[in-house]
Structures are given as C-alpha cells and as structure tokens.
Amino acid sequence: MNRFRKWLYKPKRTDPQLLAQFYYADEELNQVATELDSLDGRKDPQRCTLLVNQFRSCQDNVLNIINQIMDECIPNDRANRDFCVKFPEEIRHDNLAGQLWFGAECLAAGSIIMNREIESIAMRPLAKDLTRSLEEVRNISRDQALRDLNLYTDRMRDALRHFDSLFAEFELSYVSAMVPVKSPKEYYVQQEVIVLFCETVERALKLGYLTQDMIDDYEPALMFTIPRLAIVCFQNSPLSSVSGSDCESVSVTTCSLSSSAYTPSPVSSLTPSSGTSEDPDHQEIQLALEDAKVATRNKIRSRFHSSSDLIHRLFVCISGVADQLQTNYASDLRSILKTLFEVMATKCEEGDNDKQKKAVPVLRSAVLEDCALCQETISSSELAAKAREGQFEDPPDWVPDEACSSCIACKAPFTVIRRKHHCRSCGKIFCSRCSSHSAPLPRYGQVKPVRVCTHCYMFHVTPFYSDKAGI
C-alpha cells in the first residue's frame, strides 16, 4: 500500500513546497547511507571518504529544510537558543547542525568523542533520545509529503517541538564539552568591554586622535590602538593620578601606533569627569577629597625621576596589558572589535538602505549568472556516473592574481594579512574566510579534499544540491 501511494502521490522534484524538498533530500540521504553501509572502507578508502563527505552534506541539507519547516510550522514554539551567543565565533557556522547530528549518532552508537569519556557517557542518553526523535520527524514528514504538501498535522507539530527542544539541549551540552564556553559572568564582562571600547573610540573621534575613515576602512592599526586607548581612558587606570599634560603625552604616544594624523588636545576629557556638588554641606568633604588626591598624586610621582620616566613606565604597562589581551584572548578581542566596527561604522541613510535592499537580489543573481557551474544542464546523477567511469573533466582555469584586488564573495580588499586563495572548483579568487571549506572534486579526478569557496561547497562540490529547484 505504501509503495502504491508513493508511486501515485510522489511529489515532483521541481515542487517548491518544503515537504517536497524534504522528501527528495531525505531520499538522497538514504541512498548515500545505503551505499556507505555496503562499502568496505579498507578496500576503497578514497571512495569511502567521498561518500562520508556526501553523507555529511546530505545531513546538512535535510536539517536545513527541517529548520525551515519548523520556522513555518511552529514559529512561536521554537526552543530558546540565546546560549549560542556564548559560543566562540569559529564554532558558529552554517554546518554546525550537521556536525551535531553526526556527533549524536556517534555517541548513540557508543563512541567516545575527543577522548572525553566522562562527558560522552553523560551525553549518551540525550544523544539516543535526539536520534530517535529525529528519525520520528523524518518518518512523519516523509509520510506527510505523500499525503498533503500544504498541511502540517498536530502529530507533526508535536514531533517537531520535541525534536527542537532536544536538539537545543544537545547543542549546548555537546559544544560545551568540546570547546570552552563563556559563563554568563564572562559574557557580561565582554559586553562591558565592548561598551568601553565604543565609548573610547567615540571620544577619540571627537578629540581627533582617530578618524571615521579609519573605522569605516577597518584600519589594521586600530587593533593595537583601541585597546591601549581604552586602558588610558579607563576610570580606575593609573592615569587617574597623572596630570593633564602628562596624560596627553601618554595618549599621544598610544595613538602614534596608527598612521593617521591627529590634533592634540587635552586628554583629560577622555577620563570620566565627576560632577561638583553645589550643596555647601559637602564643600568641606570635596576639599578633603581633593587634598587626598593631590597627596596621592604627589606620592606616586615621587617614585619617578621625571615626567618622561613616568610616561615611559606607564606606556610599558599599558602596552603589556594590551598585548596580553591580544595574545591570551585573541578570539575574544576579534569578536569585540567586530562588534565595535559594526556599531561605530558610518550608518547609511534610509534612502541608501532602500537602494541597497533593492540591489541585493540583483547582486545575488549576478553572482549566480557569473558562475559557469550554475549554468550547467548536466544532472548530478550523470556527473556521478562519469566520475565512476573515470571520465574526468579538465579543471577550470585560475583567475590571474593581478586581475583581482578584492574577494569575489565579500569584496574585502586583499592586504598583506588578507591573502588570495583560489577555489579549485571554479578557479576564482577569494579570501580565506570565503574559501574555508575543503572537499574532494571527483569530476576533476581530485579524490583528496582541496580548498573550495563557500558557493561551490554549497551548490557544486556534492551532487545533492545541483538538482534543487530554484538554484
């Protein structure tokens, strides 16, 4: 009966409905899993590696469609994932869900992940529940795809809610066991540092130590200048006992790390100023506090031979603290600076935003039209058959280095730090961030994983995306 219903009500491959897309994505996943189970990896390790990569890509595709179904089916009942902001930036990528699924299956089968036996044993019951829940969601969704593509039943909604809750719980447990995850206190401290850095940059812009162009152009020198300026203007810094002229000298030395010209002005305004009370009852207290500050300042200054000696010692301390921030907390500093640049960059006017929004579809279509692989009419099954028969194609010609000065994908200009990388699938030039994936290219006879760009990785590296409608 099921076979007859499958033959009679099977959705079309070009159907844009999510359940139809899920049906074919799940079918392709089952085909690769069947072939992988029947293959002896010791006899054909290269084919095994290729199938594993295809299997992982199919898992990513299935999870992506399930996530879209949940957004459409249970938009107000999704599990809370606010904890994801505490994950390191390199963990939060598009393929995380597929890695979690693969990890859950390994744990459910009895494997130990990353030599973490205690954590693996603790997560194993949750991993088994998650895999069972995901299998139930796949069965219900596949059955519904053969009945009515426009209807989400109550049974399907309940299964999706249960799976989403388990997946969120497993995501937090798995990532926390694999990498150090910030505690709420550490996360709030990082937010406070972001606020401090933003206030520092705002004051430095007003004083002329920095320029808005440096912020908009992501000037590399700011990576060194901003932490030092933040220490200078921090309320409890040693500079609270330094006179205005000496403090100005320290900030001038700090800003000399950047190549931009600046206009010296009193840097005492960088430090928060305390308001004076007009109540006469507090005048004596204020005078006593001022006398205590002067005495403390004189005591500190008496330890140094001259103002230049004091400035040198302070700058050495400031540089040491800033360098520790950049070396011991490099990932955190990158995340802080990324947020800072997003906040402090020049904001476009509403008219410009509308133009940019209208231009986005045009740019996307232009990128796809520019891709020769997107224009191919050959199907994924034909490509796979040719690869098995040894009919390899010639690899694409690489774009010359001198013909490209910025990344094809993100348009970031290439510098001494941001280097050029060629995608082995399309031959175009990208930055390391936009070409961070590796995969074999069987159509070119390349069985070992090589560098590919994000676009080719998503749509052309494996044969499971090229047949999707709308791509």
Residue, then its C-alpha position, 0 to 999 in steps of 0.5 A: m500500500n505504501r509503495f502504491r501511494k508513493w508511486l501515485y502521490k510522489p511529489k515532483r522534484t521541481d515542487p517548491q513546497l518544503l515537504a517536497q524538498f524534504y522528501y527528495a533530500d531525505e531520499e538522497l540521504n538514504q541512498v548515500a547511507t545505503e551505499l556507505d553501509s555496503l562499502d568496505g572502507r579498507k578496500d576503497p578508502q578514497r571512495c569511502t571518504l567521498l561518500v562520508n563527505q556526501f553523507r555529511s552534506c546530505q545531513d546538512n541539507v535535510l536539517n536545513i529544510i527541517n529548520q525551515i519547516m519548523d520556522e513555518c510550522i511552529p514559529n512561536d514554539r521554537a526552543n530558546r537558543d540565546f546560549c549560542v551567543k556564548f559560543p566562540e565565533e569559529i564554532r558558529h557556522d552554517n554546518l554546525a547542525g550537521q556536525l551535531w547530528f553526526g556527533a549524536e549518532c556517534l555517541a548513540a552508537g557508543s563512541i567516545i568523542m575527543n577522548r572525553e569519556i566522562e562527558s560522552i557517557a553523560m551525553r549518551p542518553l540525550a544523544k539516543d533520545l535526539t536520534r530517535s526523535l529525529e528519525e520520528v520527524r523524518n518518518i512523519s514528514r516523509d509520510q506527510a509529503l505523500r499525503d498533503l504538501n500544504l498541511y502540517t498535522d498536530r502529530m507533526r507539530d508535536a514531533l517537531r517541538h520535541f525534536d527542537s527542544l532536544f536538539a537545543e539541549f544537545e547543542l549546548s551540552y555537546v559544544s560545551a564539552m568540546v570547546p570552552v564556553k563563556s559563563p554568563k559572568e564572562y559574557y557580561v564582562q565582554q559586553e562591558v568591554i565592548v561598551l568601553f571600547c565604543e565609548t573610547v573610540e567615540r571620544a577619540l573621534k571627537l578629540g581627533y586622535l582617530t578618524q571615521d575613515m579609519i573605522d569605516d576602512y577597518e584600519p589594521a592599526l586600530m587593533f593595537t590602538i583601541p585597546r591601549l586607548a581604552i586602558v588610558c581612558f579607563q576610570n580606575s587606570p593609573l592615569s587617574s593620578v597623572s596630570g593633564s599634560d602628562c596624560e596627553s603625552v601618554s595618549v599621544t604616544t598610544c595613538s602614534l601606533s596608527s598612521s593617521a594624523y591627529t590634533p592634540s588636545p587635552v586628554s583629560s576629557l577622555t577620563p570620566s569627569s565627576g560632577t561638583s556638588e553645589d550643596p555647601d554641606h559637602q564643600e568641606i568633604q570635596l576639599a578633603l577629597e581633593d587634598a587626598k588626591v593631590a597627596t596621592r598624586n604627589k606620592i606616586r610621582s615621587r617614585f619617578h625621576s621625571s615626567s618622561d620616566l613616568i610616561h615611559r613606565l606607564f606606556v610599558c604597562i599599558s602596552g603589556v596589558a594590551d598585548q596580553l589581551q591580544t595574545n591570551y584572548a585573541s578570539d575574544l578581542r576579534s569578536i569585540l572589535k567586530t562588534l565595535f566596527e559594526v556599531m561605530a561604522t558610518k550608518c547609511e541613510e534610509g534612502d541608501n538602505d532602500k537602494q541597497k535592499k533593492a540591489v541585493p537580489v540583483l547582486r545575488s543573481a549576478v553572482l549566480e549568472d557569473c558562475a559557469l557551474c550554475q549554468e550547467t544542464i548536466s544532472s548530478s546523477e550523470l556527473a556521478a556516473k562519469a566520475r565512476e567511469g573515470q571520465f574526468e573533466d579538465p579543471p577550470d582555469w585560475v583567475p590571474d592574481e593581478a586581475c583581482s584586488s578584492c574577494i569575489a564573495c565579500k569584496a574585502p580588499f586583499t592586504v598583506i594579512r588578507r591573502k588570495h586563495h583560489c577555489r579549485s572548483c571554479g578557479k576564482i579568487f577569494c579570501s580565506r574566510c570565503s574559501s574555508h571549506s575543503a572537499p574532494l572534486p571527483r569530476y576533476g579526478q581530485v579524490k583528496p579534499v582541496r580548498v573550495c569557496t563557500h558557493c561551490y561547497m554549497f551548490h557544486v562540490t556534492p551532487f545533492y544540491s545541483d538538482k534543487a529547484g530554484i538554484 
